[in-house]
Amino acid sequence: MTDPKPLTEKQKMLAGKPYKAFGEELLLERQHAKEVLFDYNALRPGEVEKRNELLRPLLGRAGKVFFIEPPFRCDYGYNISLGENFYANYNLTVLDCNRVTIGNNVLIGPNVSVFTAGHAIHPELRVNEVEYALPISIGNNVWIGGGAILNPGVSIGDNTIIGSGSVVTKDIPADVIAAGNPCRVLRPITEDDRNQFREA
């Protein structure tokens, strides 16, 4: 019986295993994403359709309606899945070394960072360029405030709000307002919140 074929660095990355990011395959894919995003971020403000035409083939999936204010940065693009009616404000950074799954009707404030990538704790391994990446999931109808940071492996439930400047290190459930560093649940979203803008 022959030994199974060893995993490529890309296969290790997507499986959440330790990997090295500077092999030829991954380096070329990151360079491709940078080239696409250079053109994307350089377009004039009114060229929205042209921006989306550039970005859609780079992403793993995008709904019919999505709007990402430039500048936008990501590592690969193909690991990002956007639901319908997605909006992100300026300076969204997504290190999509693993899958980033975003639901429908998600709003993201400016300067938000989504990090699937991490580095080894032991300095010897870090020096040897060992990395890991864990998937991130954002549910439907989520609002993420400006300056928030999502760390590897976290999940945010449907309808939840993440306050500005929060650092999300653990899963946040559905139907809550959460904020802080580390981010924690402050309170549930209630029927009283429905009445906040009743006359709007």
C-alpha positions as CSV (number, residue, x, y, z in Angstrom):
1,M,0.0,0.0,0.0
2,T,1.4,3.4,-1.0
3,D,1.6,6.3,1.4
4,P,-1.0,9.0,0.8
5,K,0.1,12.0,-1.2
6,P,1.2,14.7,1.2
7,L,-1.0,17.7,1.5
8,T,0.0,20.9,-0.3
9,E,0.5,24.1,1.8
10,K,-2.9,25.3,0.4
11,Q,-4.7,22.2,1.4
12,K,-3.2,22.4,4.9
13,M,-4.2,26.1,5.1
14,L,-7.9,25.3,4.2
15,A,-7.9,22.4,6.6
16,G,-6.9,24.5,9.5
17,K,-3.6,22.8,9.8
18,P,-0.2,24.4,10.3
19,Y,1.2,25.6,7.0
20,K,3.7,27.9,5.3
21,A,2.3,30.8,3.4
22,F,5.3,31.6,1.2
23,G,5.3,28.6,-1.2
24,E,4.9,29.4,-4.9
25,E,1.2,28.5,-5.2
26,L,-0.1,30.6,-2.3
27,L,2.3,33.5,-3.0
28,L,1.1,33.7,-6.7
29,E,-2.5,33.6,-5.6
30,R,-2.0,36.5,-3.1
31,Q,-0.2,38.4,-5.8
32,H,-3.1,37.9,-8.1
33,A,-5.5,39.3,-5.5
34,K,-3.3,42.3,-5.0
35,E,-3.2,43.1,-8.7
36,V,-7.0,42.9,-8.9
37,L,-7.5,45.0,-5.8
38,F,-5.0,47.6,-7.0
39,D,-7.2,48.2,-10.0
40,Y,-10.4,48.0,-7.9
41,N,-9.2,50.6,-5.4
42,A,-7.9,52.9,-8.2
43,L,-11.2,53.3,-10.0
44,R,-13.1,56.6,-9.8
45,P,-16.0,56.7,-7.3
46,G,-18.7,56.6,-9.9
47,E,-17.4,53.4,-11.5
48,V,-19.4,51.1,-9.2
49,E,-20.4,48.6,-11.8
50,K,-16.8,48.3,-13.1
51,R,-15.6,47.8,-9.5
52,N,-18.0,44.9,-9.0
53,E,-17.1,43.4,-12.4
54,L,-13.5,43.3,-11.2
55,L,-14.3,42.0,-7.7
56,R,-16.9,39.3,-8.4
57,P,-14.6,36.8,-10.2
58,L,-12.1,37.2,-7.3
59,L,-14.6,36.3,-4.6
60,G,-15.7,32.8,-3.9
61,R,-19.4,33.9,-4.0
62,A,-21.2,37.2,-4.0
63,G,-24.9,38.0,-4.0
64,K,-26.6,40.1,-6.8
65,V,-26.3,43.2,-4.6
66,F,-23.1,44.0,-2.8
67,F,-21.2,47.3,-2.2
68,I,-17.7,47.5,-0.8
69,E,-16.3,51.0,-0.4
70,P,-12.7,51.2,-1.6
71,P,-10.1,50.8,-0.3
72,F,-10.6,47.0,0.2
73,R,-7.9,44.4,1.0
74,C,-8.0,40.7,1.1
75,D,-5.4,37.9,0.8
76,Y,-7.0,35.5,-1.7
77,G,-10.6,36.5,-2.3
78,Y,-11.8,33.0,-3.2
79,N,-12.4,32.1,0.4
80,I,-14.9,35.0,0.9
81,S,-18.6,34.3,0.5
82,L,-21.0,37.3,0.6
83,G,-24.7,37.0,1.0
84,E,-27.3,39.3,-0.6
85,N,-27.4,43.0,0.2
86,F,-23.9,43.3,1.6
87,Y,-22.4,46.6,2.5
88,A,-18.9,47.4,3.8
89,N,-17.6,50.9,4.5
90,Y,-14.0,52.1,3.9
91,N,-10.9,50.1,4.7
92,L,-12.3,46.6,5.1
93,T,-9.4,44.1,5.5
94,V,-10.1,40.4,5.2
95,L,-7.3,37.9,5.7
96,D,-9.1,35.1,4.1
97,C,-6.6,32.3,4.5
98,N,-9.6,30.2,5.5
99,R,-13.3,30.6,4.7
100,V,-15.1,33.8,5.6
101,T,-18.9,33.2,5.2
102,I,-21.1,36.3,5.5
103,G,-24.9,36.1,5.4
104,N,-27.6,38.3,4.0
105,N,-28.2,42.0,4.9
106,V,-24.8,42.4,6.7
107,L,-23.5,45.9,7.3
108,I,-19.8,46.5,8.1
109,G,-18.5,49.8,9.4
110,P,-15.2,51.5,8.4
111,N,-11.8,50.1,9.4
112,V,-13.1,46.6,10.2
113,S,-10.6,43.7,10.2
114,V,-11.5,40.1,9.7
115,F,-8.6,37.8,10.5
116,T,-8.8,34.0,9.8
117,A,-5.0,33.9,10.0
118,G,-2.8,33.4,13.0
119,H,0.8,32.6,13.8
120,A,2.5,30.0,16.0
121,I,2.8,30.8,19.7
122,H,6.4,29.5,20.1
123,P,8.9,31.9,18.6
124,E,10.9,29.2,16.9
125,L,7.9,28.1,14.9
126,R,7.0,31.7,14.1
127,V,10.5,32.4,12.8
128,N,10.1,29.3,10.6
129,E,7.0,31.0,9.1
130,V,4.5,28.5,10.5
131,E,0.9,29.8,10.3
132,Y,-2.6,28.6,10.8
133,A,-6.1,29.8,9.7
134,L,-9.5,29.1,11.1
135,P,-12.9,29.9,9.4
136,I,-15.0,32.9,10.4
137,S,-18.8,33.0,10.0
138,I,-21.1,36.1,10.2
139,G,-24.8,35.4,10.2
140,N,-27.7,37.2,8.6
141,N,-28.7,40.8,9.5
142,V,-25.5,41.5,11.4
143,W,-24.1,45.0,11.9
144,I,-20.4,45.2,12.8
145,G,-19.4,48.7,14.0
146,G,-16.3,50.6,12.8
147,G,-12.9,49.5,14.0
148,A,-14.0,46.0,15.1
149,I,-11.6,43.1,14.8
150,L,-12.7,39.5,14.3
151,N,-10.2,36.9,15.2
152,P,-9.6,33.4,13.8
153,G,-12.4,30.8,14.2
154,V,-15.2,33.1,15.6
155,S,-18.8,32.9,14.7
156,I,-21.4,35.7,15.0
157,G,-25.1,34.8,15.2
158,D,-28.0,36.2,13.2
159,N,-29.3,39.8,13.9
160,T,-26.4,40.6,16.3
161,I,-24.7,44.0,16.6
162,I,-20.9,44.2,17.3
163,G,-20.0,47.5,18.8
164,S,-17.4,49.8,17.4
165,G,-13.8,49.0,18.4
166,S,-14.7,45.5,19.7
167,V,-12.2,42.6,19.6
168,V,-14.1,39.4,19.0
169,T,-12.1,36.5,20.3
170,K,-15.0,34.0,21.0
171,D,-18.3,33.1,19.4
172,I,-21.1,35.7,19.8
173,P,-24.7,34.3,19.8
174,A,-27.7,35.6,17.8
175,D,-30.0,38.5,18.7
176,V,-27.7,40.4,21.0
177,I,-25.6,43.5,21.3
178,A,-22.0,42.8,22.1
179,A,-19.0,45.0,22.6
180,G,-15.7,45.4,24.2
181,N,-12.2,44.0,24.3
182,P,-12.6,41.2,24.6
183,C,-16.1,41.4,23.0
184,R,-18.9,40.2,25.3
185,V,-22.7,40.2,25.3
186,L,-24.1,43.4,26.8
187,R,-27.8,42.6,26.3
188,P,-30.4,40.9,24.1
189,I,-32.1,42.8,21.2
190,T,-35.8,43.2,22.3
191,E,-39.2,44.4,21.1
192,D,-38.4,47.8,22.6
193,D,-35.6,48.2,20.1
194,R,-38.2,47.7,17.3
195,N,-39.9,50.9,18.4
196,Q,-36.8,53.0,18.5
197,F,-37.5,54.5,15.0
198,R,-41.2,53.7,14.7
199,E,-42.0,57.1,13.2
200,A,-39.0,57.1,10.8
